[in-house]
Amino acid sequence: MSDTDDEEDAEDTEVEAILSPAETPPRKLNVIWEDDKIQKYLDDDGKQHWKCLWCCRTFQHWNATKALFHVNKENGGEVRKCTSHAIDPLHKQAYKKLLQKYRQQKDSQKNLVESKKRSSDEYLATASVAYTSRKKKVTPGTVPSPGESPAAGQTQAQLGFLHGTPSSGQSTSPRYHQQKLGDVVDPQSEASLTMAIADLIHSCGLPFSLASHHKFRRVLTLSKTVTKKYVPPGRNKVAGELLDLNYQLYKQKNMECLQKEANIFGITFFGDGATVKKSPLINILASSVHLPVGCLRIVDCSGHLESDGHKDATYISSLFIPHITEMEDKTPKCTDLVIFDGASNVQKAGLLLEAKFPHLSVMHGAEHVISLFFHDVFHLHEFALLKRMNRRIYKYFGSGSMHSPYAIFSKHTRDHNSGKSIGLIRAADTRMGGHVISMLRTLRLKDALLSTISSASFLQGKFKIEKKIVDVLKRETTWEFMEKFVRAVFPVLIVLRLADKKEPVMDKLYFYVRRMDKTLEKSQDILDELQLQMKGVSWRILSELDDDDPPGDDDSDNGSEAIDYSSDSNTEDSNAPAPETTLGQKVIGFWKKRRDKLVCDFSIAGWLLSPMQEIRNDSDENMTGEHRDAIERLLKKMYGAELADDSDEMAKILNTFWAEFEQFQNKLGPYEKAYIWNPTNSDLQFGKSHMWHKKNSFFQTKILGKFACRVCSKIVGIGSAERNWGDVKHLKSMKRSHLSPEAVEKQATIYGASCMADAALAREKAQENTSDPYKFWDDEDFDSQFDMFAVQKQPSAKKRYIKCYLESWEKDHVRKHDDVSKAKFLKKYGGLEFDDIDHLDQHYKIDNHDMDYRRGSGWCVKAYTDGDKPEDWTPWVINYEEALHTCLATYYTK
């Protein structure tokens, strides 16, 4: 239909509206979107549009101001005017009233802003003077009063150099100097800006660190380059088109990082569900070597549930499929792994994804497996007693709900920690390993707690603290029991820490699981002994404590709503008590029940393909046929999902891999180069097995290198998905609790990506400043955390490297009779011992402090035998023709 036809139809409608008195006038409009002639909608890509039904034009973005100016045919709205002549008088009147209302609100807002600005200017004038006076003593007469403009006096002072005006009190001839252009500024401007920044941070409740944030500094830098006519963007613009633009830029950057070398290392998808401010949400994240965590989408499931839908496996898998498909279209078969927690609906969703994409695998998040283990352990009676006691300690001394005991305890923590206040940690069942971590902190603050309950302030105060708790804390056996309980399960925290890393650690997971098997066997005797001791009468005090959670021990801060991480479906694992009788056997039984979720084909393959020496030693000694079967299953899935098991192609893949594996295991073929196995290799030093394989396997082998890069580059947990809810909660809180899901998704993506980028830079900087190799924890490390297990060792002597030959520099100094030459020889030979190869019964030790110089021979060391007097020394000439170096080499290479 042409524009002319539109106008004709519109005119007919307008005439009919005038002639028909029964026409219903438009209702009073509070906002332009309530008008029946303005229509909002979303396109297939989710982008916002609105349409004027008068002129049939469509516009992007839901901007009420532009729509109002459009139908009123007014200038100033940065939008095209409506060209229709069919707008009836009743609508025109409604539009005009709404526009007047808008302008009144704008004028009122402008007056309010001007009032605030005047008040702020008055404050800053006073504050800047105060700041300048503190920074530098102000000369009277040079700083204008807050109400006086500094321009007049300042201009006179600035222009004085042109006329050579002498300073007051000077009678000598004036001294002229050339000022820089940058010097001709108000000396109060820097002070005013400094106080304006401080006032912004203080009055708006912003974090103090904002003043030093690099992005805030960038704002100040860019502000110097714009004119005075620049107007900062308003609230709607920041929350609208600028948020969309910034989100698209961050999303594009995330996609580029995820796709970078995806053909070599692959991509991992993971996600989690949570309830934030009564909104059921699911996040979708991806991980690669160049982007450990990338938030792709945060889905609000409210609309799906309102339409009688369910948060079941089919729905969850449908949320991931578009993102996996997008990645696969750019890089075929780049998605290797999907990680979920143990809830049945998400695990089933993983199986649905595996059915659609046969080359990917699904595994349990390692930290959730550890969390289930701790959940089982703290249901045991003995552990439950300690958990209950630890919660009481936090309630009375750590929560702050009892002001005086908390203040007294804080004072003593500062006294015991060099003036630094260290508080107790609140534990909750929803936090993974939270009770063990909380007990570790309680043990660290043992001395501060004992000082608190023994102080005069505490003894004289009438606090409502159960006497039985104070009595229990005074008993040394209480602390001994807590230490031993924590030591028994402490090794599992290492696995939890490994799972929580945002780094590729798949090659280390099974190694640590095997190590936990051994360390928990050692812990069995400890637990069994404690079980017998806790049957005594004295431990009935703990049994009498109430099992209710103390006030303030919830999972929320400052009364805000907590995030519910629970799933709609329970896990498939039952919590049936283990049939074993002793406490140690029960704990080991719980571990064996949960560990199977950690032992998957990916973790076994990573264990066998790790180039790190400790893991290689473990795999060489303990590899079985089951481990080889796991590798073959994973190879078939990743590279031969569409091939028959007995096909020639599949046989070639497997035979090639095992041939290359033999070379890798025995350091043959492309792996026989010594330098790639050297411990100083940075990839081995920092545990980067995937990078080692990329450099030494990917291009040198046909199958093993590609397979190892994919396997060793994977994370093992979804801790980043849990922390993503922290970002969402940070944004969707307090007065922003009604933030739309779209805005939350966009800002959470930007905020999370920015935080992770800063953290990645900090980690890289820390790695640049350290040369410590990757450390594997063992039993000695666990025992060293606790005094009752620690073996007191004598400090090892500093290693000394001995060069048992005549170095080139020695030839130049052996005949130089000066102090420098003497010092260099003492540095090399002083304190060394040797046996005379001609008389093996004579053992010599070289003097540390003195040497002998002889004409013709040069420098000689002074060597003593046992029982020699200071003057009874034997000279040994430093020369390649003499036997000194031979004796040293023979002695130190025994």
C-alpha positions in Angstrom: 0.0 0.0 0.0 1.4 3.4 -1.0 1.8 6.4 1.3 -1.0 8.2 -0.6 -3.4 5.4 0.1 -2.5 5.5 3.8 -3.3 9.2 3.9 -6.6 8.7 2.1 -7.6 5.9 4.5 -6.5 8.0 7.4 -8.5 11.0 6.3 -11.7 8.8 5.9 -11.1 7.5 9.4 -10.6 11.1 10.7 -13.9 12.3 9.1 -15.7 9.3 10.5 -14.3 10.0 14.0 -15.6 13.6 13.8 -19.0 12.7 12.6 -19.5 9.8 15.1 -20.2 11.2 18.6 -20.2 7.6 20.0 -16.4 7.3 19.3 -14.7 6.4 22.6 -11.9 8.9 23.4 -8.5 7.5 24.4 -8.1 6.9 28.1 -5.7 9.1 30.1 -2.1 8.2 29.2 0.5 7.9 31.9 3.1 6.7 29.4 3.1 6.7 25.6 3.2 2.9 25.5 -0.3 2.8 26.9 -1.6 4.3 23.7 -3.3 1.9 21.3 -1.6 3.5 18.3 2.0 2.8 19.5 3.0 -0.8 19.5 6.1 -2.4 21.1 7.5 -5.7 20.0 10.6 -7.9 19.8 11.9 -9.4 16.6 13.2 -12.9 16.1 16.6 -11.9 17.3 15.2 -10.4 20.5 15.9 -6.8 19.5 13.5 -4.1 20.6 11.3 -2.2 18.1 8.2 0.0 18.2 5.8 1.0 15.5 3.6 4.0 15.0 0.2 2.8 13.7 -0.6 6.3 12.5 2.2 6.5 9.9 3.2 2.8 10.0 6.9 3.5 10.5 9.0 1.3 12.8 11.9 2.4 15.0 14.5 0.6 17.0 14.8 0.6 20.8 12.0 1.3 23.2 12.5 5.0 23.7 9.4 6.6 25.2 10.7 10.1 24.7 11.2 9.6 21.0 7.8 8.0 20.6 6.2 11.0 22.4 8.0 13.6 20.2 7.2 11.5 17.1 3.4 11.6 17.6 3.4 15.2 18.7 5.4 16.2 15.6 7.8 18.2 17.7 11.4 19.0 17.2 14.1 18.1 19.7 13.4 14.4 20.2 16.0 13.2 17.7 13.4 11.3 15.8 11.4 11.7 12.6 8.0 13.4 12.9 4.9 11.5 12.3 3.6 12.2 8.7 0.1 11.0 9.2 -2.8 13.5 9.0 -5.3 11.0 10.6 -4.5 11.8 14.2 -7.9 12.8 15.7 -8.2 15.7 18.2 -8.7 13.5 21.2 -5.5 11.7 20.6 -3.7 15.0 19.8 -5.0 16.4 23.1 -3.8 13.3 25.0 -0.4 13.4 23.4 -0.1 17.1 24.1 -0.9 16.6 27.8 1.6 13.8 28.0 4.3 16.0 26.4 3.5 18.8 28.8 3.8 16.4 31.7 7.2 15.2 30.3 8.5 18.7 30.0 7.4 19.7 33.5 9.2 16.6 34.8 12.3 17.5 32.8 12.2 21.1 34.1 11.6 19.9 37.6 14.5 17.4 37.3 16.7 20.1 35.8 16.0 22.5 38.7 16.7 19.7 41.2 20.0 18.9 39.5 20.9 22.6 39.5 20.1 22.8 43.2 22.3 19.8 43.9 25.0 21.2 41.7 25.0 24.6 43.5 25.1 22.8 46.9 27.9 20.6 45.7 29.9 23.6 44.3 29.6 25.4 47.6 30.8 22.3 49.4 33.7 21.7 47.0 34.8 25.3 47.3 35.2 24.9 51.0 36.6 21.3 50.7 39.2 22.2 48.1 40.5 25.0 50.3 40.7 22.7 53.3 42.5 20.0 51.2 45.0 22.6 49.8 45.7 23.9 53.3 46.5 20.3 54.5 48.6 19.5 51.5 50.7 22.7 51.5 50.8 25.7 53.7 48.8 28.4 51.9 50.3 31.9 51.7 47.7 34.6 52.9 46.1 36.4 50.0 46.8 33.8 47.3 43.7 31.6 47.9 40.3 33.2 47.4 37.6 32.6 49.9 34.9 30.0 49.1 32.4 32.7 47.9 34.9 34.7 45.9 35.9 33.8 42.4 39.6 33.1 42.1 39.7 34.5 38.6 40.5 38.1 39.4 43.3 37.6 41.8 44.6 34.7 39.9 44.7 36.5 36.6 46.6 39.4 38.2 49.1 37.0 39.6 49.4 35.2 36.3 49.9 38.3 34.3 52.3 39.9 36.7 55.3 38.4 35.0 54.6 40.5 31.9 55.2 43.7 33.8 57.9 42.4 36.2 55.8 43.1 39.3 58.0 42.5 42.3 56.7 40.3 45.1 55.5 42.0 48.3 58.3 42.8 50.7 61.0 42.9 48.0 62.9 46.1 47.2 65.3 44.7 44.7 64.9 44.7 41.0 62.2 42.4 39.6 63.2 39.1 38.1 61.5 38.0 34.9 60.8 34.4 33.9 58.9 32.7 31.1 55.9 30.6 32.4 54.6 27.5 30.7 51.2 27.5 29.2 50.2 24.6 31.5 51.1 26.8 34.5 48.3 29.3 33.8 45.6 27.4 35.7 43.7 27.8 38.8 45.8 26.4 41.7 42.6 25.3 43.3 41.5 23.1 40.3 43.5 20.0 41.3 42.2 20.3 44.9 38.7 20.7 43.7 38.9 17.7 41.4 40.4 15.6 44.2 37.7 16.5 46.6 35.0 16.0 43.9 36.2 12.5 43.4 36.3 11.8 47.1 32.8 13.3 47.6 31.4 11.2 44.7 32.8 8.0 46.3 31.8 8.8 49.8 28.4 10.2 49.2 27.3 7.5 46.7 28.6 4.6 48.9 31.1 3.5 46.2 34.1 1.4 47.1 37.2 3.3 47.9 39.2 1.3 45.4 37.3 3.1 42.6 39.7 6.0 42.9 42.6 3.9 41.8 40.7 1.7 39.3 42.3 1.8 35.9 39.0 2.3 34.1 38.2 5.4 36.3 41.6 6.8 35.5 40.9 6.3 31.8 37.7 8.3 32.2 39.7 11.2 33.7 42.2 11.0 30.9 39.6 11.0 28.2 37.7 13.9 29.9 40.7 16.1 29.2 40.3 15.8 25.5 36.6 16.9 25.1 35.2 20.4 25.0 33.1 22.1 27.6 30.0 21.4 25.6 30.3 17.6 26.2 27.2 16.2 28.0 27.6 12.9 29.8 25.0 10.2 28.7 21.8 10.0 30.8 20.5 7.1 32.7 18.3 5.8 29.9 21.1 5.9 27.4 23.5 4.1 29.7 20.9 1.4 30.4 19.7 1.2 26.8 21.8 1.5 23.7 25.1 1.9 25.5 24.5 -1.3 27.5 23.5 -3.1 24.3 26.6 -1.9 22.5 29.0 -2.7 25.3 27.4 -6.1 25.7 27.8 -6.9 22.1 31.4 -5.9 22.2 32.2 -8.0 25.2 30.2 -10.9 23.8 32.1 -10.7 20.5 35.4 -10.6 22.4 34.4 -13.6 24.4 33.5 -15.5 21.3 36.8 -14.7 19.6 38.7 -15.8 22.7 36.7 -19.1 22.9 37.3 -19.8 19.3 41.0 -19.1 19.4 42.8 -22.4 18.9 39.6 -24.3 19.5 40.7 -26.8 16.9 43.7 -27.6 19.1 42.4 -27.5 22.6 38.6 -27.7 22.2 35.8 -26.0 24.3 34.1 -27.0 27.5 30.5 -26.0 28.3 29.1 -25.9 31.8 26.3 -24.2 33.7 24.3 -24.1 36.9 20.8 -23.2 38.2 20.0 -20.8 41.0 17.2 -18.7 42.4 18.1 -15.0 42.8 15.5 -12.6 44.1 12.7 -15.2 43.5 13.8 -15.5 39.9 14.6 -19.0 38.6 17.8 -18.6 36.6 20.2 -20.8 34.6 23.5 -19.7 33.3 25.4 -21.0 30.3 29.2 -20.7 30.3 32.0 -21.9 28.2 35.7 -22.4 28.8 38.8 -22.6 26.6 42.5 -22.2 27.1 42.4 -18.5 26.1 39.2 -17.7 28.1 38.9 -19.8 31.3 35.3 -18.6 31.8 33.0 -16.9 29.4 29.4 -16.2 30.2 27.2 -16.8 27.1 23.8 -16.3 28.6 21.7 -16.1 31.8 18.2 -17.4 31.2 15.2 -16.4 33.3 12.9 -19.5 33.3 9.9 -17.6 34.7 8.2 -17.3 31.3 8.7 -21.0 30.5 7.4 -22.1 33.9 4.4 -19.7 33.6 3.3 -21.5 30.4 3.1 -24.8 32.3 6.7 -25.8 31.4 9.1 -27.6 33.5 12.8 -27.1 34.2 13.5 -30.6 33.0 16.3 -32.2 31.0 14.7 -31.4 27.6 14.3 -27.7 28.4 17.8 -27.4 29.9 19.4 -29.1 26.9 17.5 -26.9 24.5 19.2 -23.9 26.1 22.7 -25.2 25.4 22.1 -26.6 21.9 22.1 -23.2 20.1 25.4 -22.2 21.7 27.1 -25.5 21.0 25.8 -25.4 17.4 27.2 -21.9 16.9 30.6 -23.1 18.1 30.5 -26.3 16.0 29.6 -24.3 12.8 32.7 -22.3 13.1 35.0 -25.1 14.3 33.6 -28.6 13.7 33.8 -31.0 16.7 35.4 -28.4 18.9 33.1 -29.1 21.9 34.6 -32.0 23.9 33.1 -31.8 27.4 30.0 -30.7 29.3 30.1 -30.4 33.1 27.1 -30.3 35.4 26.5 -30.9 39.0 24.9 -34.2 40.3 21.2 -33.2 40.0 19.3 -35.7 37.9 17.7 -33.2 35.6 21.0 -31.6 34.5 22.8 -35.0 34.2 20.0 -36.2 32.0 20.3 -33.0 30.0 23.9 -33.8 29.5 23.0 -37.2 28.1 20.6 -35.5 25.7 23.4 -33.3 24.5 25.6 -36.3 24.2 23.0 -38.0 22.0 22.8 -35.0 19.7 26.6 -34.4 19.7 28.1 -37.9 20.0 31.7 -36.7 20.1 31.3 -34.9 23.5 31.3 -36.3 27.0 29.5 -35.4 30.2 31.0 -35.5 33.7 30.2 -34.4 37.2 31.7 -31.2 38.6 34.5 -32.3 40.9 33.7 -29.7 43.6 30.1 -31.0 43.8 31.3 -34.5 44.3 33.6 -33.3 47.2 30.6 -31.4 48.6 28.5 -34.5 48.7 31.3 -36.3 50.5 31.5 -33.7 53.2 27.7 -33.7 53.4 27.9 -37.4 54.2 30.7 -37.1 56.7 29.1 -34.3 58.7 26.0 -36.5 59.2 28.1 -38.8 61.3 27.6 -38.2 65.0 31.2 -37.4 65.9 31.6 -34.8 63.1 28.1 -33.4 63.8 29.2 -32.7 67.4 32.2 -30.7 66.3 30.2 -28.9 63.7 27.7 -27.9 66.3 30.4 -26.7 68.7 32.1 -24.7 65.9 28.8 -23.0 65.0 28.4 -22.0 68.6 31.9 -20.5 68.7 31.1 -18.4 65.6 27.7 -17.3 67.0 29.2 -15.9 70.2 32.6 -14.6 69.0 32.4 -14.2 65.3 29.0 -13.2 64.1 28.8 -9.8 65.8 25.3 -10.5 67.1 26.7 -10.3 70.6 28.5 -7.0 70.5 30.8 -7.1 73.6 32.2 -10.6 73.2 32.8 -9.9 69.5 34.6 -6.7 70.4 36.8 -8.4 73.0 37.6 -11.2 70.7 38.5 -8.8 67.9 40.9 -7.0 70.2 42.7 -10.3 71.1 42.9 -11.4 67.4 44.8 -8.1 66.7 47.1 -8.7 69.6 47.9 -12.2 68.4 48.3 -11.3 64.7 50.5 -8.3 64.6 47.7 -5.7 64.8 45.6 -7.3 62.0 42.1 -8.4 62.8 41.3 -11.9 61.6 37.8 -13.1 62.1 36.1 -16.5 62.3 34.5 -17.9 59.2 30.8 -18.6 59.0 30.0 -22.1 57.8 26.9 -23.3 56.0 25.8 -26.6 54.7 25.5 -25.2 51.2 29.1 -24.1 51.0 31.4 -26.8 49.7 33.8 -28.0 52.5 32.7 -24.9 54.5 32.7 -26.6 57.9 36.2 -27.9 57.5 37.5 -24.5 56.3 35.7 -22.9 59.2 37.4 -25.2 61.7 40.8 -24.5 60.2 40.2 -20.8 60.9 39.0 -21.6 64.4 42.2 -23.6 65.1 44.3 -20.8 63.8 42.6 -18.4 66.3 42.8 -20.8 69.2 45.2 -18.6 71.2 43.0 -15.5 70.6 39.9 -17.5 71.8 41.6 -18.7 74.9 42.9 -15.2 75.7 39.4 -13.8 75.2 37.6 -16.2 77.6 40.4 -15.7 80.2 40.4 -11.9 80.0 39.1 -9.7 82.8 36.7 -8.0 80.5 35.1 -11.3 79.5 35.0 -12.7 83.1 33.5 -9.6 84.5 30.9 -9.2 81.8 27.4 -10.8 82.2 27.1 -12.3 78.7 24.5 -14.8 77.7 27.0 -17.4 76.7 26.5 -21.1 77.6 28.9 -22.0 80.3 29.4 -25.4 78.8 30.9 -23.9 75.6 33.4 -21.9 77.7 34.3 -25.0 79.7 34.8 -27.0 76.5 37.1 -24.4 75.0 39.3 -24.5 78.0 39.9 -28.2 77.6 43.0 -29.0 75.6 41.5 -32.3 74.5 38.8 -30.3 72.6 41.4 -28.6 70.4 43.3 -31.9 70.0 40.2 -33.6 68.8 39.3 -30.8 66.3 42.8 -30.9 64.9 42.7 -34.6 64.4 39.3 -34.5 62.8 40.3 -31.8 60.4 43.6 -33.6 59.6 41.7 -36.7 58.7 39.7 -35.1 56.0 42.1 -32.3 55.1 43.5 -34.1 52.0 40.1 -33.9 50.3 40.3 -30.1 50.5 43.2 -30.4 48.1 41.0 -32.0 45.5 38.4 -29.3 46.2 41.0 -26.6 45.6 42.0 -28.3 42.4 38.5 -28.5 41.1 37.9 -24.8 41.9 40.8 -23.7 39.8 40.0 -21.9 36.6 42.9 -23.7 35.0 43.4 -26.8 32.9 44.0 -29.5 35.5 42.4 -32.6 34.0 45.7 -34.5 34.0 46.1 -34.0 37.8 42.6 -35.0 38.9 42.9 -38.8 38.9 46.4 -38.5 40.4 45.0 -36.7 43.4 42.1 -39.1 43.7 44.6 -41.9 44.0 46.6 -40.0 46.5 43.5 -39.3 48.6 42.9 -43.1 48.7 46.3 -43.5 50.4 46.1 -40.6 52.8 42.6 -41.5 54.0 43.9 -45.0 54.9 46.4 -43.3 57.2 43.6 -41.2 58.6 41.6 -44.3 59.5 43.6 -45.1 62.6 43.3 -41.5 63.8 39.5 -41.5 63.4 39.1 -44.9 65.0 41.1 -43.7 68.1 39.0 -40.6 68.3 35.8 -42.6 68.1 36.8 -44.6 71.2 37.8 -41.5 73.1 34.6 -39.7 72.4 32.6 -42.4 74.1 33.8 -41.0 77.4 31.5 -39.2 79.9 33.3 -35.9 79.4 32.0 -35.6 75.8 28.4 -35.6 76.8 28.6 -31.9 77.1 28.8 -31.5 73.3 26.0 -34.0 72.9 23.7 -31.8 75.0 24.1 -28.8 72.7 21.0 -27.9 70.7 21.1 -28.9 67.0 19.4 -25.7 65.9 21.4 -23.4 63.6 22.4 -20.3 65.7 21.0 -16.9 64.7 23.1 -15.1 62.1 24.4 -18.4 60.8 22.4 -18.4 57.6 23.9 -18.0 54.1 23.0 -14.4 53.6 24.7 -11.2 54.4 23.1 -8.2 56.1 19.7 -9.7 55.9 19.7 -9.8 52.1 18.1 -12.7 50.3 20.4 -15.6 49.8 20.9 -17.4 46.6 19.3 -20.8 46.4 21.5 -23.1 44.5 19.3 -26.1 45.0 17.9 -28.0 42.0 14.4 -29.0 41.3 15.5 -32.6 41.3 17.4 -34.4 44.0 20.6 -36.2 43.2 20.5 -39.8 42.3 22.8 -40.7 45.2 21.2 -41.9 48.4 22.7 -41.0 51.8 22.3 -44.4 53.3 24.6 -45.0 56.2 27.6 -47.2 55.5 27.5 -50.6 57.0 31.0 -50.4 58.4 31.3 -50.2 62.2 34.3 -47.9 62.9 34.4 -44.2 62.2 37.4 -44.5 59.9 35.8 -47.2 57.8 32.6 -45.1 57.5 34.6 -42.1 56.2 36.5 -44.3 53.7 33.2 -45.9 52.7 31.7 -42.5 51.9 34.8 -41.5 49.9 34.7 -44.7 47.8 31.0 -44.1 47.1 31.7 -40.6 45.8 35.1 -41.0 44.1 33.7 -43.0 41.2 32.1 -39.8 39.9 35.6 -38.3 39.7 37.1 -41.3 37.9 35.9 -40.8 34.3 37.5 -41.5 30.9 38.7 -37.9 30.7 40.5 -37.9 34.1 42.1 -41.3 33.4 43.3 -40.2 29.9 44.8 -37.0 31.4 46.6 -39.1 34.1 48.2 -41.4 31.4 49.1 -38.5 29.1 50.6 -36.1 31.7 54.3 -35.2 31.0 54.8 -34.2 34.7 57.3 -36.6 36.2 55.5 -37.4 39.4 52.3 -38.3 37.5 54.2 -40.3 34.9 55.8 -42.3 37.7 52.5 -43.1 39.2 50.8 -44.0 35.9 53.8 -46.2 34.8 53.6 -48.2 38.1 49.8 -48.5 38.3 48.4 -48.5 34.7 46.0 -51.5 34.1 44.0 -52.8 31.2 40.9 -50.9 32.5 42.8 -47.6 32.1 43.7 -48.5 28.5 40.1 -49.3 27.9 39.0 -45.9 29.2 41.4 -44.2 26.7 40.0 -46.3 23.8 36.4 -45.4 24.7 37.3 -41.7 24.7 39.3 -42.0 21.4 36.3 -43.7 19.8 34.0 -41.0 21.0 36.1 -38.0 20.0 37.5 -39.2 16.7 35.3 -42.2 15.6 31.8 -41.6 16.8 30.5 -42.2 13.3 32.8 -45.1 12.6 32.1 -48.8 13.2 34.2 -50.4 16.0 35.6 -53.0 13.5 36.3 -50.5 10.7 39.7 -50.0 9.2 39.7 -46.3 10.0 39.0 -47.0 13.7 41.7 -49.7 13.8 44.2 -47.2 12.2 43.4 -44.5 14.8 43.9 -46.9 17.8 47.0 -48.6 16.4 48.6 -45.2 15.6 47.8 -43.9 19.1 49.2 -46.8 21.0 52.4 -46.8 18.9 52.8 -43.1 19.6 52.0 -43.7 23.3 54.8 -46.2 23.6 57.2 -43.6 22.2 55.8 -41.0 24.8 56.0 -43.5 27.7 59.6 -44.6 26.8 60.8 -41.2 25.6 61.6 -42.4 22.1 61.1 -40.9 18.6 59.9 -37.3 18.9 60.1 -37.6 22.7 63.8 -38.5 22.9 64.9 -34.9 23.1 66.3 -34.3 26.6 65.4 -30.6 26.8 61.7 -31.2 26.6 61.8 -33.3 29.8 64.1 -30.9 31.7 62.6 -29.8 35.0 63.4 -26.2 34.1 60.9 -26.4 31.2 58.4 -23.7 32.0 55.4 -25.8 31.0 56.4 -28.6 33.3 57.4 -26.1 36.0 54.0 -24.5 36.1 52.0 -27.7 35.4 50.8 -26.7 31.9 50.7 -30.1 30.3 48.4 -29.0 27.5 51.0 -26.4 26.3 53.8 -29.0 26.6 51.9 -31.3 24.3 51.1 -28.5 21.8 54.8 -27.7 21.5 56.2 -31.3 21.6 53.3 -33.6 20.4 50.7 -31.8 18.3 52.9 -31.3 15.2 55.1 -34.4 15.8 52.4 -37.0 16.0 49.3 -37.9 14.2 46.8 -38.9 17.0 48.4 -38.6 20.5 49.3 -34.9 20.3 45.9 -33.8 19.2 44.2 -36.1 21.7 46.5 -35.0 24.6 45.9 -31.3 23.8 42.1 -31.8 24.0 42.2 -33.9 27.2 44.8 -32.0 29.3 43.4 -28.6 28.5 40.1 -29.2 30.4 38.9 -27.7 33.7 37.3 -30.2 36.1 34.7 -28.2 38.0 31.9 -25.6 37.7 33.0 -23.3 40.5 33.0 -20.4 38.0 29.3 -21.0 37.3 28.6 -20.7 41.1 30.7 -17.5 41.3 28.7 -16.1 38.4 25.7 -16.1 40.6 27.7 -13.9 43.0 28.1 -11.4 40.1 24.4 -11.6 39.5 23.6 -11.0 43.1 26.0 -8.1 43.3 24.1 -6.4 40.4 20.5 -7.6 41.3 20.4 -6.4 44.9 18.9 -3.7 47.1 17.1 -1.1 44.9 18.1 -2.9 41.7 16.3 -6.2 42.7 13.7 -5.6 39.9 16.3 -5.3 37.2 15.1 -7.1 34.1 16.6 -10.5 33.2 17.9 -9.0 29.9 19.7 -6.2 31.7 21.1 -8.6 34.3 22.4 -10.9 31.7 24.1 -8.1 29.8 25.6 -6.4 32.8 26.6 -9.6 34.5 28.5 -10.6 31.3 30.3 -7.3 31.2 31.0 -7.2 34.9 32.1 -10.8 35.1 34.3 -10.6 32.0 36.0 -7.4 33.4 36.6 -9.0 36.8 38.0 -12.2 35.2 40.3 -10.1 32.9 41.7 -8.2 35.9 42.2 -11.5 37.8 43.9 -13.1 34.8 46.3 -10.2 34.6 47.0 -10.5 38.3 47.7 -14.2 38.0 50.0 -13.7 35.0 51.9 -11.0 36.9 52.2 -13.3 39.9 53.6 -16.1 37.7 56.1 -13.7 36.2 57.4 -12.9 39.7 57.7 -16.5 40.9 60.0 -19.3 40.0 58.5 -21.9 42.3 57.6 -25.2 40.4 54.2 -26.8 40.5 53.9 -28.5 44.0 52.2 -31.8 44.5 50.9 -32.3 48.1 51.8 -35.5 49.9 51.4 -36.9 53.4 54.3 -34.9 54.8 52.7 -31.7 53.6 49.4 -32.7 55.3 51.2 -33.6 58.5 53.2 -30.4 58.5 49.9 -28.4 58.8 49.4 -29.9 62.3 51.8 -30.1 65.1 50.8 -33.5 66.4 51.8 -35.1 63.1 54.7 -33.0 62.1 58.1 -34.6 62.2 60.7 -32.2 63.5 63.5 -32.0 60.8 66.8 -30.3 61.0 67.0 -27.5 58.5 68.8 -28.8 55.4 72.1 -27.2 54.6 72.2 -25.0 51.6 73.2 -26.9 48.5 76.6 -26.2 47.2 77.8 -26.9 43.7 81.4 -28.0 43.3 83.3 -27.8 40.1 86.1 -30.3 40.5 88.3 -28.9 37.7 90.4 -25.9 37.0 88.2 -23.2 35.5 89.3 -20.7 33.0 89.2 -17.8 35.4 91.5 -19.6 37.8 94.4 -19.6 35.2 94.3 -15.8 35.2 94.2 -15.4 39.0 96.3 -18.3 40.3 99.5 -16.2 40.1 98.0 -12.8 41.0 99.0 -12.0 44.6 96.0 -9.7 45.5 93.0 -9.8 47.7 90.5 -10.2 44.9 92.1 -13.4 43.7 92.4 -14.8 47.2 88.7 -14.1 47.9 87.6 -15.8 44.7 89.6 -18.9 45.5 88.3 -19.0 49.1 84.8 -18.8 47.7 85.4 -21.9 45.6 87.6 -24.1 47.8 87.0 -22.9 51.4 85.5 -25.5 53.6 85.8 -28.4 51.2 86.9 -31.8 52.3 88.8 -34.6 50.5 90.9 -37.8 51.0 94.5 -38.1 49.7 94.2 -40.6 46.9 97.7 -41.8 47.6 97.1 -42.2 51.3 93.4 -42.9 51.8 93.8 -42.9 55.6 94.5 -39.1 55.5 91.4 -36.9 55.4 91.8 -33.2 54.8 89.6 -30.1 55.3 90.4 -26.8 53.5 90.7 -23.6 55.6 87.7 -21.3 55.2 89.5 -18.0 55.9 93.1 -18.1 54.7 95.2 -19.3 51.8 98.9 -19.4 51.1 100.7 -17.7 48.2 104.1 -19.1 47.0 106.4 -17.7 44.5 106.5 -19.9 41.4 103.5 -22.0 42.4 100.9 -19.3 43.0 98.0 -19.7 45.4 97.7 -22.9 47.5 94.9 -24.0 49.8 95.6 -24.7 53.5 94.5 -28.3 54.2 94.2 -29.7 57.8 93.9 -33.2 59.0 92.0 -34.2 62.2 94.0 -33.1 65.2 96.3 -30.7 63.4 97.3 -27.5 65.1 96.6 -24.2 63.4 100.2 -24.0 62.2 100.3 -27.6 61.0 98.7 -27.3 57.7 99.6 -28.8 54.3 99.7 -26.7 51.1 97.9 -28.1 48.1 98.7 -26.2 44.9 95.8 -25.1 42.7 97.0 -26.4 39.3 95.7 -28.9 36.8 98.9 -30.8 37.0 98.4 -31.4 40.8 96.1 -33.9 42.5 93.8 -31.5 44.3 91.0 -31.6 41.8 91.3 -35.4 41.4 91.0 -35.8 45.2 87.9 -33.5 45.3 86.2 -35.3 42.4 86.8 -38.7 44.0 85.5 -37.6 47.4 82.3 -35.9 46.2 81.3 -38.5 43.7 81.3 -41.4 46.0 
